[in-house]
């Protein structure tokens, strides 16, 4: 249980660091992303395959050659947004 609590605290700390205190208890939306984040999101860095694989998993392709175009902070914020929106579906 202690390890789970520590993981949740770490997760919420990172969420606060990258998105602000007011986002801790809610989902991240497009309104939380800045211009650089939106540009990266629309750049095609991530491609989400329609449907799922044979095991029911969502397949996400990351175009790693595009990573050099943005800051680490923006990559982290967009990655968070994409993956948590996938998980919430």
FIFITOR-56589 format. One record per residue: residue in one letter; x, y, z of N, C-alpha, C, O in turn. Coordinates in steps of 0.1 Angstrom, whole numbers, padded with zeros to 4 digits, always signed. Each point is the difference from the previous one (the first is absolute). Example, Ala and Ser with C-alpha at 12.3 -4.5 7.8 and 13.67 -1.06 7.14 Angstrom:
<lomis>
a+0132-0057+0078-0009+0012+0000+0009+0012+0000+0010+0000+0007 s-0014+0011-0014+0009+0011+0000-0008+0011+0008+0005+0011+0001 
</lomis>
This chain:
<lomis>
x+0008-0012+0000-0008+0012+0000+0009+0013+0000-0003+0009-0007 x+0014-0010+0015+0008+0012+0001+0006+0003-0014+0001+0012-0003 x+0003-0022-0004+0006+0002-0013-0010+0007-0010+0003+0009-0008 x-0015-0014+0009-0011+0006-0008-0003+0014+0003-0002+0009-0009 x+0002-0006+0022-0002+0014+0004+0012+0009-0005-0002+0011-0005 x+0014-0016+0006+0012+0008-0005-0001+0002-0015+0004+0011-0004 x-0008-0021-0003-0002+0001-0015-0010+0011-0003+0002+0008-0009 x-0013-0008+0016-0011+0010-0002+0005+0014+0003-0003+0009-0007 x+0010-0008+0018+0005+0013+0004+0010+0005-0010+0000+0012-0004 x+0009-0021-0001+0009+0004-0011-0007+0004-0013+0004+0010-0006 x-0014-0017+0003-0008+0003-0012-0007+0014+0001+0001+0008-0009 x-0007-0006+0020-0007+0013+0002+0010+0011+0001-0003+0012-0004 x+0015-0014+0010+0011+0010+0000+0004+0004-0014+0002+0012-0003 x+0000-0022-0006+0004+0003-0013-0012+0007-0008+0003+0009-0008 x-0015-0013+0010-0011+0006-0006-0001+0015+0004-0002+0009-0008 x+0004-0006+0021+0001+0014+0004+0011+0007-0006-0001+0012-0004 x+0013-0018+0003+0012+0006-0006-0003+0005-0014+0004+0011-0004 x-0010-0020-0004-0001+0003-0014-0013+0007-0004-0001+0006-0011 x-0009-0007+0020-0013+0006-0004-0006+0010+0010-0009+0007-0003 x+0015-0006+0015-0005+0009+0010-0009-0007+0011-0006-0010-0003 x+0006+0016+0014-0007-0005+0012-0015-0002-0003-0006-0009+0005 x+0000+0018-0013-0015-0001-0002-0004-0012-0009-0012-0002-0001 x+0022-0005-0004-0004-0012-0009+0002-0013+0008-0003-0010-0006 x+0007+0010+0018+0003-0012+0007-0013-0009+0001+0001-0012-0002 x-0012+0018+0005-0012-0008+0002-0010-0001-0012-0011-0004+0001 x+0017+0007-0013-0009-0001-0012+0008-0005-0011+0013+0000+0000 x-0020-0003-0011+0007-0005-0012+0006+0012-0007-0004+0012+0001 x+0015-0015-0009+0006+0010-0008-0008+0002-0013-0003-0011-0006 x+0001+0023+0002-0008+0002-0013+0009+0008-0009+0011+0004+0003 x-0016-0002-0015+0007+0008-0010+0003+0014+0005+0010+0006-0004 x-0019-0001+0012+0002+0014+0005+0012+0001+0009+0005+0011+0002 x+0000-0022+0003+0012+0000+0009+0013+0000-0008+0010+0002+0006 x-0011-0005-0019+0012+0000-0008+0003+0014-0006-0009+0007-0003 x+0022-0004+0002+0003+0013-0006+0003-0001-0015-0002-0011-0005 x+0006+0022-0001+0001+0000-0015+0010-0011-0005-0002-0007-0009 x+0013+0006+0016+0011-0010-0004-0006-0014+0002+0003-0008-0009 x-0010+0006+0020-0006-0014+0002-0010-0003-0011+0000-0011-0006 x-0008+0020+0002-0011-0002-0010+0007-0003-0014-0003-0009-0007 x+0014+0017+0004+0007-0002-0012+0006-0014-0001+0000-0007-0010 x+0006+0003+0022+0006-0014+0000-0011-0010-0001+0002-0010-0007 x-0013+0012+0014-0011-0010-0001-0005-0002-0014-0003-0011-0005 x+0002+0022-0003-0005+0000-0013+0011-0004-0011-0003-0002-0011 x+0015+0001+0016+0011-0003-0009+0001-0014-0005+0006-0003-0010 x-0013-0006+0016+0000-0014-0004+0010-0008+0008+0004-0011-0003 x+0001+0017+0014+0010-0007+0009-0006-0014+0004+0007-0010+0000 x-0020+0010+0004-0007-0012+0004-0010-0004-0011-0007+0008-0005 x+0007-0021+0002-0011-0005-0009-0007-0011+0008+0007-0010+0004 x-0020+0011-0002-0007-0010+0007-0008-0009-0010-0008+0005-0007 x+0011-0017+0007-0006-0009-0010-0014-0003+0003-0004-0001+0012 x-0005+0001-0022-0014-0003+0002-0001-0014+0007+0007-0009-0004 x-0017+0008+0013-0002-0013+0006+0011-0004+0009+0007+0008+0005 x-0006-0021-0002+0010-0005+0009+0007-0012-0006-0004-0005-0010 x+0015+0000+0017+0006-0012-0005-0007-0012+0005-0011+0001+0006 x+0016-0013-0009-0007-0012+0004-0002-0002+0015-0009-0007+0004 x+0017+0014+0004-0002-0001+0014-0008+0011+0006-0002+0002+0012 x-0004+0007-0021-0009+0010+0004+0008+0013+0004-0006+0009+0006 x+0018-0008-0009+0008+0012+0004+0000+0011-0011-0001-0004-0012 x+0001+0016+0016+0001+0011-0010+0014+0000-0005+0010-0001+0008 x-0008+0003-0021+0013+0001-0006+0003+0015-0003-0007+0006-0007 x+0019-0001+0013+0004+0013-0002+0014+0000-0007+0009-0006+0006 x-0008+0013-0017+0013+0001-0006+0006+0014+0003-0008+0010+0000 x+0020-0010+0004+0007+0013+0003+0011+0002-0011+0008-0008-0002 x-0010+0020-0005+0009+0003-0011+0013+0007+0007+0000+0012+0001 x+0009-0020+0003+0011+0005+0008+0009+0011-0007+0006+0008+0006 x-0006-0009-0019+0008+0010-0007-0006+0014+0002+0007+0010-0004 x-0019-0008+0009-0006+0013+0002+0003+0005+0014-0003+0012+0003 x+0009-0019+0006+0002+0004+0013+0010+0012+0001-0002+0008+0010 x+0011-0007-0019+0010+0011+0001-0006+0014-0003+0006+0010+0002 x-0019-0010-0006-0006+0013-0004-0006+0007+0012-0005+0012-0002 x+0004-0018+0013-0007+0006+0012+0009-0001+0012+0009-0007+0001 x-0014+0015+0009+0007-0001+0013-0004-0012+0008-0011-0006-0003 x+0019+0001+0012-0003-0011+0008-0013+0002+0008-0008-0009+0001 x+0006+0021+0004-0013+0003+0008-0012-0002-0009-0010-0006+0004 x+0010+0011-0016-0011-0002-0009-0002-0014-0004-0012-0005-0001 x+0022-0003-0001-0001-0014-0003-0007-0007+0011-0008-0009-0002 x+0012+0012+0014-0005-0007+0012-0015+0004+0002-0008-0009+0002 x+0005+0022-0004-0014+0004+0001-0009-0007-0010-0011-0004+0003 x+0015+0004-0016-0008-0006-0010-0001-0015+0002-0011-0006-0003 x+0022-0001+0007+0000-0014+0002-0011-0003+0011-0008-0009-0001 x+0009+0017+0012-0010-0002+0011-0014+0001-0006-0009-0008+0003 x+0006+0019-0010-0013+0003-0005-0005-0012-0009-0011-0005+0002 x+0020+0000-0011-0004-0010-0010-0003-0013+0008-0011-0006-0002 x+0020+0002+0010-0001-0014+0006-0012+0000+0011-0007-0010+0001 x+0005+0021+0006-0011+0000+0010-0013+0001-0007-0010-0004+0006 x+0009+0010-0018-0012+0001-0007-0003-0014-0006-0012-0004-0001 x+0022-0003-0003-0002-0014-0005-0005-0009+0011-0009-0008-0001 x+0015+0009+0013-0003-0008+0011-0014+0002+0005-0007-0008+0006 x+0002+0021-0007-0013+0003+0005-0012-0004-0009-0011+0001+0003 x+0015-0007-0015-0011-0004-0009-0004-0014+0003-0009-0005-0007 
</lomis>
